[in-house]
Structure formats: C-alpha cells, structure tokens
Amino acid sequence: MKRSRRPRKAAKKQLVQAEAWDEEADEVEEPSETSADEPDETGWKTSTAQMAGLSRLVRVGVWALVASGPVLGMLAFLGSSSPAQGVAKPVAAATPASPVGPAGFAELFVSAYLQAGQGTERDLAPYYSGSVALGVKPGTRTSTQSTVIASREVQPGYWSVTVAADVTAHDDKGKSKRLGVQYFRVGIQATGPAGAGGTEQGAAAAGYAATSLPAQVAAPTALKPGGLAYETDRGSSSADPSVETARGFLAAYLTGTTELDRYTSPGTRLQPISPAPYAALKVTGVQDDSSGSGQQKVPADGTVLHQLVQVDATDQAGSPVSLSYALTLKSRAGRWEVASVDDAPAIRASSPPSAAPHTTTPSPDAATATPSPSPSNS
C-alpha cells in the first residue's frame, strides 16, 4: 500500500504548483493594445496573443501531467513487480555418455568367455543371458592379460567394445603355449545415467548386458611412427657436457645414489623414484636436436636442448632393463641442467605416422612353459 500513496502525494504537490503558476501568470501586466509589437534583443517578436497562448499551453501540459500521475505510478509498480520478459533461461548441457562402465564389463566378459567351456556355460550368465553351448574343454584357453583398445557408442546406451587379450592355450598334459594377443569385439547394452554409459537422468542404478558371445576380429593396423626431432647423434661420450648431465641426472633419478638437485634447473620440481628400482645405470646413446657433431662447450645461458637418452639399467635382482628418456636441458652459468622429463619424445613437424605391414612372428615367450597355478585374468 505504501507504493500507491506516493503517486497520490506527487500528484497533489504538482496540483499546488500548477495553481501557483496560474496565479503568477494572471498577475503579469498585459501590454497596451495600442503598442506595436517590438522585437526583443534576441530578434524574436512577442505579442499579447502569443503570451496568452503560451500560458494556456503550459496550463494544459501541467494538468495532463497531474492527471497522468496515478497512472504512471501504477505502471511503475507493475513493471517493478513483474518478472523480466525475454531473458533466456539457462539450459543444462547434456552430459556425454562415458564408455568406462561398458568397457570394463566387456573386458570381464571376454576373460570369463575364454576360460569357460562345456559344462561351465553358467559362468557366463552374469554377462550374457542367451542360450550358450560351448564345445571347448574348460580351461583350454585363458587370458593372462587384457585391455580395452576401442569403445564406440553405436546408438544411445548401446556400445561396441573391442578387447585385446593375451591368450595362453593349455593342453591335457599340463603344458601351456602363449598364442599371443587376440582381439574380441562385444556388443554391450547399458542402463543408468550417462556417467555409466546409459541414457537415464538422475541417480538411476547402472546395469550392463552383452548382446551376444564375443566375436574375434583382426588386429588394428600397425603404424610406423613419424620421424623424431632428435637428428644429431651424440653417442655416449663423457667429453660431451650435455651427455654427462643426462648421465648424472638419470643415475640420481633411477638409483638414488646421488642428489637430484645437482643436475636440475632452479625451481624444477623433479623427484627421484622411491624406492629406487635400479642399482646401476649405463648410458648407451644420446640424440638431440642441436646442430653440429660435437659440442664440447656449453652455449650462452638460456639455451634449450632436447635429448633422447637410451640407457641400460640393472634392477635389484641383477637383471638388465633397457629404457628411453626424453629430457629438456637448459644452459646456466656455464653448465647444462635438466629442466624437465618430457611426457613423450618430440617428433618433427608434419611427420605423421604411416601404415606398416603387420607381422605375425611369434615372440620368444610363445615357447611351451609350465602353466602358472592361477592363469585367469582378474
């Protein structure tokens, strides 16, 4: 009610002012009728008729303002209390479906499928509810290791998942033979929220079901990597300051025999592997992206050098392990320091991978061996 009183008070005040204005206008001395119209100093001519017309026009305007006061007040009240029109309401972005749940379910299904056989078809019931009759003897094949290499949503809530499994065959005499990596594609239906691979909203429970037995498919196309950016071969000479920095850093990083800070740039937050996985280390080759075949002197401060370092490390059991490390070095105060351990070796610009022929040469691990007590994949 307070809002409606304010327009009334404003209208009453305007009415009083209008009456006072009218009285002042009436008291203005009118010029004699016999006097001629004379221009003022500005050059404009004024007359009695013009002044009277102006006075009447002012009165009409004031009364119109007084009369419209309550209406304007009511419109202002309604405008302030009504919601703004035309403001777009924010629309929640759709959450993309996650392949994690269907992929994990498919991997478990393939592992159970490889180990199942005649008489143990019920082991597949948690994954596939269709009619199954397996002719293979249970335990003839096992997956010693598996991983998902492809997952695609073919329609909402329905996924095509490809699993790579390292398969080992077992004969009746208790001997085993590694068959190598094989690939299986599975159709998986998912229910529940998008975060579980389904299509429902809210906190619906997730569920999965295979639509058929796995289908063995061909291996993906093998690729030959593009050219690396390390075009200069430094060898493993201790006379090269950059090679010596890499050697000292990796020895501290992998064996913990020296302090890592001696070989890193200020502010670098690199930590050695703990506990140290190796007892000794040998640098077998270094490549970098500098020009020239020899670099006996450290260049000016701030110079950056990218290295690819090959090492042979000896683990705590005395076995040799070959490793590669991509490092970025930076010069400071006449010496090289390691600025970072790079996420991946640098490749040359405009050097995409190319298709390479797929080889099926059996690995040395494919030789017969005594099966492990627990060959199943977890």
Secondary structure, DSSP 4 states (H G I P E B T S, - for coil): -HHHHHHHHHHHHHHHHHHHHHHHHHTSPPPPTTSPP-B-TTS-B--HHHHHHHHHHHHHHHHHHHHHHHHHHHHHHHHHHSPPSSPPPPPPPPPPPPSHHHHHHHHHHHHHHHH--TT-GGGGTTT--S-----SPTTSEEEEEEEEEEEEEEETTEEEEEEEEEEEEE-TTS-EEEEEEEEEEEEEEEESBGGGT--B-SSPPPEEEESSS-EEEPPPPPEEPPPBS--EEEET-TTSHHHHHHHHHHHHHHH-SS-GGGGB-TT------SS--EEEEEEEEEEES-SSS---S--STT-EEEEEEEEEEEETTS-EEEEEEEEEEEEETTEEEEEEE-SS--B-TT---EE-PPP-PPPGGGS-BPPPS-----
